[in-house]
């Protein structure tokens, strides 16, 4: 594998959120696994041809479930040099997070309260923390900031680039279920009623010329581009990884295709987002 990351650390420090981020970045992920499964997971990922994988270890398990430090050393002996990410946080932050979620602390049995459970877990994880390649304090990190750090550390400078899928569709065939933003362009005259344009699509020059001659077309696009200029940087700042923008007309052949292609060109020229285009219903 190109990269294997072991995610561990204190309960409440953000391991589950970290694993969600790795998943968003295309890593094959296994969350909350007993350490004894580490080598098997790595071997399975290699056999499947997976380049990047992340494994979050359940460090409470011992005996037949294995020891986390031993599992990491075994991976290294078999040629898998994992990056070990240990997530930590201040006691006050951990207590607040547990109080807000009302979850039971895994070290809470037989101890007097959350503070004691956290101290017990912190003492039990000393060896694992010392073995870590990266130790991050998440006390003052937002979820977006944690994802950003994971991306820049383990993926590269392009990790946080927003992926925007632009879909042209016909309302008569249903709204795309995964649409985040949806725009209805049926207010424009329909080229389908112009005999010379009926068999063409919004990708053809005669249809483009017809729509460009309508003043409302450009007015709409300027409003749409202004909205996207505002929204896209904010989506990126909040850590959104995928945005689906759907533009619909009646049949999905003319108006929606033309306007979606214009939007695609605008986004490629003005943003760093990775963009794709799908004329979903153009051949129906």
C-alpha atoms as a printed R data frame, in Angstrom:
    type eleno elety resid chain resno       x       y       z
1   ATOM     1    CA   UNK     A     1   0.000   0.000   0.000
2   ATOM     2    CA   UNK     A     2   1.008   3.562  -0.570
3   ATOM     3    CA   UNK     A     3  -0.179   4.617   2.887
4   ATOM     4    CA   UNK     A     4  -1.555   2.884   5.971
5   ATOM     5    CA   UNK     A     5  -2.665   5.104   8.857
6   ATOM     6    CA   UNK     A     6  -3.413   3.803  12.346
7   ATOM     7    CA   UNK     A     7  -5.801   6.150  14.169
8   ATOM     8    CA   UNK     A     8  -5.905   5.937  17.944
9   ATOM     9    CA   UNK     A     9  -6.040   8.132  21.021
10  ATOM    10    CA   UNK     A    10  -8.274   9.126  23.890
11  ATOM    11    CA   UNK     A    11 -11.980   8.445  23.821
12  ATOM    12    CA   UNK     A    12 -13.747  11.657  22.823
13  ATOM    13    CA   UNK     A    13 -10.694  13.136  21.106
14  ATOM    14    CA   UNK     A    14 -12.167  12.738  17.623
15  ATOM    15    CA   UNK     A    15 -11.224   9.303  16.299
16  ATOM    16    CA   UNK     A    16 -14.610   8.654  14.680
17  ATOM    17    CA   UNK     A    17 -14.603  12.067  13.016
18  ATOM    18    CA   UNK     A    18 -11.055  11.456  11.803
19  ATOM    19    CA   UNK     A    19 -12.123   8.172  10.234
20  ATOM    20    CA   UNK     A    20 -15.001   9.911   8.438
21  ATOM    21    CA   UNK     A    21 -12.477  12.350   7.006
22  ATOM    22    CA   UNK     A    22 -10.181   9.566   5.830
23  ATOM    23    CA   UNK     A    23 -13.184   7.929   4.181
24  ATOM    24    CA   UNK     A    24 -14.008  11.202   2.392
25  ATOM    25    CA   UNK     A    25 -10.443  11.289   1.089
26  ATOM    26    CA   UNK     A    26 -10.836   7.859  -0.485
27  ATOM    27    CA   UNK     A    27  -9.150   5.716   2.151
28  ATOM    28    CA   UNK     A    28 -10.440   2.212   2.813
29  ATOM    29    CA   UNK     A    29 -11.454   2.424   6.478
30  ATOM    30    CA   UNK     A    30 -12.114   0.070   9.376
31  ATOM    31    CA   UNK     A    31 -13.250   1.743  12.591
32  ATOM    32    CA   UNK     A    32 -12.947   0.539  16.184
33  ATOM    33    CA   UNK     A    33 -11.200  -2.745  15.349
34  ATOM    34    CA   UNK     A    34  -9.450  -5.017  17.878
35  ATOM    35    CA   UNK     A    35  -5.661  -4.776  17.397
36  ATOM    36    CA   UNK     A    36  -5.431  -8.454  16.487
37  ATOM    37    CA   UNK     A    37  -7.221  -7.637  13.208
38  ATOM    38    CA   UNK     A    38  -4.640  -5.040  12.097
39  ATOM    39    CA   UNK     A    39  -2.395  -7.360  10.090
40  ATOM    40    CA   UNK     A    40  -5.357  -9.143   8.472
41  ATOM    41    CA   UNK     A    41  -6.901  -5.823   7.442
42  ATOM    42    CA   UNK     A    42  -3.621  -4.660   5.891
43  ATOM    43    CA   UNK     A    43  -3.200  -7.945   4.025
44  ATOM    44    CA   UNK     A    44  -6.781  -7.798   2.744
45  ATOM    45    CA   UNK     A    45  -6.330  -4.203   1.557
46  ATOM    46    CA   UNK     A    46  -3.126  -5.139  -0.266
47  ATOM    47    CA   UNK     A    47  -4.789  -8.143  -1.891
48  ATOM    48    CA   UNK     A    48  -7.618  -5.890  -3.088
49  ATOM    49    CA   UNK     A    49  -5.144  -3.443  -4.637
50  ATOM    50    CA   UNK     A    50  -6.054  -0.614  -2.278
51  ATOM    51    CA   UNK     A    51  -3.477   2.184  -2.138
52  ATOM    52    CA   UNK     A    52  -4.612   4.040   0.996
53  ATOM    53    CA   UNK     A    53  -6.165   2.599   4.145
54  ATOM    54    CA   UNK     A    54  -6.932   3.807   7.663
55  ATOM    55    CA   UNK     A    55  -7.563   1.649  10.710
56  ATOM    56    CA   UNK     A    56  -8.900   2.900  14.042
57  ATOM    57    CA   UNK     A    57  -7.908   0.574  16.869
58  ATOM    58    CA   UNK     A    58  -9.997  -0.227  19.919
59  ATOM    59    CA   UNK     A    59  -7.250   0.071  22.524
60  ATOM    60    CA   UNK     A    60  -9.339  -1.250  25.410
61  ATOM    61    CA   UNK     A    61  -8.990  -4.841  24.271
62  ATOM    62    CA   UNK     A    62  -6.161  -7.052  25.550
63  ATOM    63    CA   UNK     A    63  -5.612 -10.811  25.812
64  ATOM    64    CA   UNK     A    64  -6.927 -12.610  22.700
65  ATOM    65    CA   UNK     A    65  -7.993  -9.290  21.151
66  ATOM    66    CA   UNK     A    66  -4.379  -8.115  21.023
67  ATOM    67    CA   UNK     A    67  -2.323  -5.134  22.112
68  ATOM    68    CA   UNK     A    68  -2.192  -2.004  19.963
69  ATOM    69    CA   UNK     A    69   1.558  -1.423  20.220
70  ATOM    70    CA   UNK     A    70   2.277  -5.080  19.411
71  ATOM    71    CA   UNK     A    71  -0.074  -4.904  16.437
72  ATOM    72    CA   UNK     A    72   1.739  -1.847  15.054
73  ATOM    73    CA   UNK     A    73   5.101  -3.561  15.471
74  ATOM    74    CA   UNK     A    74   3.791  -6.656  13.693
75  ATOM    75    CA   UNK     A    75   2.676  -4.520  10.757
76  ATOM    76    CA   UNK     A    76   6.155  -3.030  10.544
77  ATOM    77    CA   UNK     A    77   7.752  -6.487  10.591
78  ATOM    78    CA   UNK     A    78   5.645  -7.474   7.590
79  ATOM    79    CA   UNK     A    79   6.682  -4.426   5.571
80  ATOM    80    CA   UNK     A    80   3.698  -2.223   6.370
81  ATOM    81    CA   UNK     A    81   5.222   0.913   7.848
82  ATOM    82    CA   UNK     A    82   2.081   2.539   9.251
83  ATOM    83    CA   UNK     A    83   1.728   6.187  10.196
84  ATOM    84    CA   UNK     A    84   0.326   6.271  13.735
85  ATOM    85    CA   UNK     A    85  -1.958   9.228  14.487
86  ATOM    86    CA   UNK     A    86  -2.745   9.711  18.182
87  ATOM    87    CA   UNK     A    87  -5.556  12.137  18.997
88  ATOM    88    CA   UNK     A    88  -5.486  13.832  22.376
89  ATOM    89    CA   UNK     A    89  -7.443  16.593  24.075
90  ATOM    90    CA   UNK     A    90  -7.508  18.479  27.327
91  ATOM    91    CA   UNK     A    91  -9.385  16.817  30.191
92  ATOM    92    CA   UNK     A    92 -11.875  19.678  30.394
93  ATOM    93    CA   UNK     A    93 -12.655  19.307  26.683
94  ATOM    94    CA   UNK     A    94 -13.142  15.549  26.973
95  ATOM    95    CA   UNK     A    95 -15.437  15.977  29.982
96  ATOM    96    CA   UNK     A    96 -17.501  18.576  28.133
97  ATOM    97    CA   UNK     A    97 -17.808  16.399  25.025
98  ATOM    98    CA   UNK     A    98 -18.938  13.389  27.042
99  ATOM    99    CA   UNK     A    99 -21.360  15.506  29.028
100 ATOM   100    CA   UNK     A   100 -22.883  16.877  25.829
101 ATOM   101    CA   UNK     A   101 -23.274  13.489  24.147
102 ATOM   102    CA   UNK     A   102 -24.176  11.611  27.364
103 ATOM   103    CA   UNK     A   103 -22.219   8.623  26.145
104 ATOM   104    CA   UNK     A   104 -20.715   6.123  28.545
105 ATOM   105    CA   UNK     A   105 -16.932   6.359  28.841
106 ATOM   106    CA   UNK     A   106 -15.223   3.026  28.007
107 ATOM   107    CA   UNK     A   107 -13.064   3.298  31.157
108 ATOM   108    CA   UNK     A   108 -15.973   4.347  33.349
109 ATOM   109    CA   UNK     A   109 -16.572   1.062  35.154
110 ATOM   110    CA   UNK     A   110 -15.471   1.061  38.770
111 ATOM   111    CA   UNK     A   111 -14.194   4.640  38.817
112 ATOM   112    CA   UNK     A   112 -15.574   7.784  40.405
113 ATOM   113    CA   UNK     A   113 -16.771   9.916  37.507
114 ATOM   114    CA   UNK     A   114 -15.577  11.078  34.099
115 ATOM   115    CA   UNK     A   115 -12.403  12.788  35.301
116 ATOM   116    CA   UNK     A   116 -11.140   9.575  36.869
117 ATOM   117    CA   UNK     A   117 -12.069   7.524  33.790
118 ATOM   118    CA   UNK     A   118 -10.091   9.919  31.577
119 ATOM   119    CA   UNK     A   119  -7.060   9.735  33.868
120 ATOM   120    CA   UNK     A   120  -7.232   5.924  33.801
121 ATOM   121    CA   UNK     A   121  -7.389   5.835  30.022
122 ATOM   122    CA   UNK     A   122  -4.603   8.410  29.651
123 ATOM   123    CA   UNK     A   123  -2.306   6.291  31.857
124 ATOM   124    CA   UNK     A   124  -3.173   3.131  29.884
125 ATOM   125    CA   UNK     A   125  -2.263   4.771  26.558
126 ATOM   126    CA   UNK     A   126   1.168   6.184  27.485
127 ATOM   127    CA   UNK     A   127   3.091   3.546  25.519
128 ATOM   128    CA   UNK     A   128   0.869   3.974  22.471
129 ATOM   129    CA   UNK     A   129   1.187   7.752  22.589
130 ATOM   130    CA   UNK     A   130   4.972   7.438  22.756
131 ATOM   131    CA   UNK     A   131   4.879   5.157  19.689
132 ATOM   132    CA   UNK     A   132   2.826   7.614  17.616
133 ATOM   133    CA   UNK     A   133   4.241   9.483  14.635
134 ATOM   134    CA   UNK     A   134   1.710  12.297  15.039
135 ATOM   135    CA   UNK     A   135   0.121  13.536  18.273
136 ATOM   136    CA   UNK     A   136  -2.600  16.121  17.757
137 ATOM   137    CA   UNK     A   137  -4.479  18.041  20.414
138 ATOM   138    CA   UNK     A   138  -8.034  18.457  19.117
139 ATOM   139    CA   UNK     A   139  -9.256  20.616  22.000
140 ATOM   140    CA   UNK     A   140  -9.596  23.715  19.840
141 ATOM   141    CA   UNK     A   141 -10.018  22.130  16.415
142 ATOM   142    CA   UNK     A   142 -13.323  22.316  14.595
143 ATOM   143    CA   UNK     A   143 -14.352  19.291  12.542
144 ATOM   144    CA   UNK     A   144 -13.400  21.214   9.414
145 ATOM   145    CA   UNK     A   145  -9.968  22.044  10.786
146 ATOM   146    CA   UNK     A   146  -9.374  18.424  11.781
147 ATOM   147    CA   UNK     A   147 -10.305  17.291   8.287
148 ATOM   148    CA   UNK     A   148  -8.062  19.942   6.773
149 ATOM   149    CA   UNK     A   149  -5.089  18.782   8.847
150 ATOM   150    CA   UNK     A   150  -5.710  15.153   7.902
151 ATOM   151    CA   UNK     A   151  -5.894  16.097   4.245
152 ATOM   152    CA   UNK     A   152  -2.734  18.165   4.151
153 ATOM   153    CA   UNK     A   153  -0.778  15.658   6.276
154 ATOM   154    CA   UNK     A   154  -1.814  12.346   4.763
155 ATOM   155    CA   UNK     A   155  -3.169  13.170   1.304
156 ATOM   156    CA   UNK     A   156  -1.540  16.291  -0.111
157 ATOM   157    CA   UNK     A   157  -2.311  19.883  -1.099
158 ATOM   158    CA   UNK     A   158  -5.265  18.907  -3.314
159 ATOM   159    CA   UNK     A   159  -7.049  16.989  -0.570
160 ATOM   160    CA   UNK     A   160  -9.447  19.757   0.412
161 ATOM   161    CA   UNK     A   161 -10.452  20.658  -3.130
162 ATOM   162    CA   UNK     A   162 -14.217  20.605  -3.400
163 ATOM   163    CA   UNK     A   163 -15.669  18.221  -5.970
164 ATOM   164    CA   UNK     A   164 -18.666  19.678  -7.790
165 ATOM   165    CA   UNK     A   165 -20.935  17.495  -9.888
166 ATOM   166    CA   UNK     A   166 -23.157  19.434 -12.290
167 ATOM   167    CA   UNK     A   167 -26.221  17.543 -13.491
168 ATOM   168    CA   UNK     A   168 -28.562  18.674 -16.265
169 ATOM   169    CA   UNK     A   169 -31.897  16.857 -15.944
170 ATOM   170    CA   UNK     A   170 -35.532  16.818 -17.002
171 ATOM   171    CA   UNK     A   171 -38.229  17.320 -14.388
172 ATOM   172    CA   UNK     A   172 -40.445  14.839 -16.236
173 ATOM   173    CA   UNK     A   173 -37.921  12.122 -15.282
174 ATOM   174    CA   UNK     A   174 -37.557  13.107 -11.652
175 ATOM   175    CA   UNK     A   175 -35.275  15.278  -9.541
176 ATOM   176    CA   UNK     A   176 -31.749  13.919  -8.831
177 ATOM   177    CA   UNK     A   177 -31.906  12.469  -5.328
178 ATOM   178    CA   UNK     A   178 -28.417  13.642  -4.382
179 ATOM   179    CA   UNK     A   179 -28.881  17.275  -5.422
180 ATOM   180    CA   UNK     A   180 -27.550  19.821  -2.913
181 ATOM   181    CA   UNK     A   181 -28.534  22.856  -4.993
182 ATOM   182    CA   UNK     A   182 -31.369  22.716  -7.513
183 ATOM   183    CA   UNK     A   183 -32.331  25.320 -10.111
184 ATOM   184    CA   UNK     A   184 -35.449  25.266 -12.246
185 ATOM   185    CA   UNK     A   185 -34.877  26.948 -15.649
186 ATOM   186    CA   UNK     A   186 -38.319  26.263 -17.126
187 ATOM   187    CA   UNK     A   187 -38.987  30.007 -17.008
188 ATOM   188    CA   UNK     A   188 -37.030  30.300 -20.289
189 ATOM   189    CA   UNK     A   189 -38.753  29.626 -23.651
190 ATOM   190    CA   UNK     A   190 -38.449  25.953 -24.625
191 ATOM   191    CA   UNK     A   191 -36.397  25.259 -27.784
192 ATOM   192    CA   UNK     A   192 -38.274  21.979 -28.085
193 ATOM   193    CA   UNK     A   193 -41.123  23.939 -29.658
194 ATOM   194    CA   UNK     A   194 -38.872  25.300 -32.410
195 ATOM   195    CA   UNK     A   195 -38.904  22.711 -35.192
196 ATOM   196    CA   UNK     A   196 -35.298  23.255 -36.286
197 ATOM   197    CA   UNK     A   197 -34.050  22.888 -32.698
198 ATOM   198    CA   UNK     A   198 -36.172  19.996 -31.443
199 ATOM   199    CA   UNK     A   199 -33.726  17.242 -32.423
200 ATOM   200    CA   UNK     A   200 -30.681  19.156 -31.119
201 ATOM   201    CA   UNK     A   201 -29.412  19.582 -27.557
202 ATOM   202    CA   UNK     A   202 -28.090  22.377 -25.410
203 ATOM   203    CA   UNK     A   203 -24.579  21.441 -26.548
204 ATOM   204    CA   UNK     A   204 -25.341  22.455 -30.142
205 ATOM   205    CA   UNK     A   205 -24.577  25.957 -31.411
206 ATOM   206    CA   UNK     A   206 -28.088  26.747 -32.796
207 ATOM   207    CA   UNK     A   207 -29.669  26.017 -29.417
208 ATOM   208    CA   UNK     A   208 -27.014  28.122 -27.679
209 ATOM   209    CA   UNK     A   209 -27.668  31.014 -30.073
210 ATOM   210    CA   UNK     A   210 -31.420  30.748 -29.479
211 ATOM   211    CA   UNK     A   211 -31.029  30.881 -25.688
212 ATOM   212    CA   UNK     A   212 -28.375  33.606 -25.768
213 ATOM   213    CA   UNK     A   213 -30.762  35.849 -27.694
214 ATOM   214    CA   UNK     A   214 -33.122  35.795 -24.701
215 ATOM   215    CA   UNK     A   215 -32.049  38.536 -22.203
216 ATOM   216    CA   UNK     A   216 -33.225  36.534 -19.177
217 ATOM   217    CA   UNK     A   217 -30.705  33.777 -19.936
218 ATOM   218    CA   UNK     A   218 -27.686  35.939 -19.214
219 ATOM   219    CA   UNK     A   219 -29.415  37.654 -16.292
220 ATOM   220    CA   UNK     A   220 -30.078  34.274 -14.683
221 ATOM   221    CA   UNK     A   221 -26.500  33.125 -15.231
222 ATOM   222    CA   UNK     A   222 -25.060  36.240 -13.648
223 ATOM   223    CA   UNK     A   223 -27.224  35.707 -10.564
224 ATOM   224    CA   UNK     A   224 -26.260  32.018 -10.449
225 ATOM   225    CA   UNK     A   225 -22.549  32.749 -10.846
226 ATOM   226    CA   UNK     A   226 -22.716  35.369  -8.109
227 ATOM   227    CA   UNK     A   227 -24.378  32.876  -5.769
228 ATOM   228    CA   UNK     A   228 -21.755  30.222  -6.521
229 ATOM   229    CA   UNK     A   229 -18.943  32.727  -6.024
230 ATOM   230    CA   UNK     A   230 -20.295  33.243  -2.514
231 ATOM   231    CA   UNK     A   231 -21.176  29.626  -1.676
232 ATOM   232    CA   UNK     A   232 -18.213  27.604  -2.975
233 ATOM   233    CA   UNK     A   233 -15.524  29.157  -0.721
234 ATOM   234    CA   UNK     A   234 -17.806  28.759   2.293
235 ATOM   235    CA   UNK     A   235 -18.510  25.113   1.497
236 ATOM   236    CA   UNK     A   236 -14.763  24.507   1.191
237 ATOM   237    CA   UNK     A   237 -14.071  26.314   4.456
238 ATOM   238    CA   UNK     A   238 -16.554  24.085   6.280
239 ATOM   239    CA   UNK     A   239 -14.937  20.931   4.899
240 ATOM   240    CA   UNK     A   240 -17.627  19.886   2.415
241 ATOM   241    CA   UNK     A   241 -16.053  17.421   0.005
242 ATOM   242    CA   UNK     A   242 -18.834  16.901  -2.559
243 ATOM   243    CA   UNK     A   243 -21.447  19.293  -3.967
244 ATOM   244    CA   UNK     A   244 -24.081  18.292  -6.517
245 ATOM   245    CA   UNK     A   245 -25.607  21.163  -8.481
246 ATOM   246    CA   UNK     A   246 -28.674  20.197 -10.501
247 ATOM   247    CA   UNK     A   247 -30.185  22.342 -13.267
248 ATOM   248    CA   UNK     A   248 -33.519  21.184 -14.637
249 ATOM   249    CA   UNK     A   249 -35.845  21.929 -17.506
250 ATOM   250    CA   UNK     A   250 -38.822  19.957 -18.824
251 ATOM   251    CA   UNK     A   251 -37.058  17.194 -20.753
252 ATOM   252    CA   UNK     A   252 -33.396  17.710 -19.883
253 ATOM   253    CA   UNK     A   253 -32.223  18.224 -23.500
254 ATOM   254    CA   UNK     A   254 -32.003  21.937 -24.257
255 ATOM   255    CA   UNK     A   255 -32.165  24.639 -21.583
256 ATOM   256    CA   UNK     A   256 -30.719  22.653 -18.689
257 ATOM   257    CA   UNK     A   257 -27.874  21.267 -20.806
258 ATOM   258    CA   UNK     A   258 -26.868  24.673 -22.144
259 ATOM   259    CA   UNK     A   259 -26.992  26.381 -18.746
260 ATOM   260    CA   UNK     A   260 -25.213  23.515 -16.992
261 ATOM   261    CA   UNK     A   261 -22.391  23.642 -19.550
262 ATOM   262    CA   UNK     A   262 -22.050  27.407 -19.030
263 ATOM   263    CA   UNK     A   263 -21.938  26.837 -15.276
264 ATOM   264    CA   UNK     A   264 -19.294  24.149 -15.692
265 ATOM   265    CA   UNK     A   265 -17.124  26.522 -17.718
266 ATOM   266    CA   UNK     A   266 -17.544  29.291 -15.153
267 ATOM   267    CA   UNK     A   267 -16.534  27.043 -12.238
268 ATOM   268    CA   UNK     A   268 -13.494  25.684 -14.068
269 ATOM   269    CA   UNK     A   269 -12.319  29.174 -14.939
270 ATOM   270    CA   UNK     A   270 -12.877  30.791 -11.546
271 ATOM   271    CA   UNK     A   271 -12.462  28.117  -8.835
272 ATOM   272    CA   UNK     A   272 -10.051  25.344  -7.919
273 ATOM   273    CA   UNK     A   273 -12.883  22.862  -7.566
274 ATOM   274    CA   UNK     A   274 -12.801  19.533  -9.344
275 ATOM   275    CA   UNK     A   275 -15.858  19.579 -11.620
276 ATOM   276    CA   UNK     A   276 -17.783  16.937 -13.545
277 ATOM   277    CA   UNK     A   277 -20.767  17.216 -15.891
278 ATOM   278    CA   UNK     A   278 -23.622  14.815 -16.597
279 ATOM   279    CA   UNK     A   279 -26.468  15.472 -19.064
280 ATOM   280    CA   UNK     A   280 -28.565  12.803 -17.398
281 ATOM   281    CA   UNK     A   281 -31.629  12.798 -19.631
282 ATOM   282    CA   UNK     A   282 -30.293  14.126 -22.920
283 ATOM   283    CA   UNK     A   283 -30.805  10.843 -24.799
284 ATOM   284    CA   UNK     A   284 -34.307  10.054 -23.512
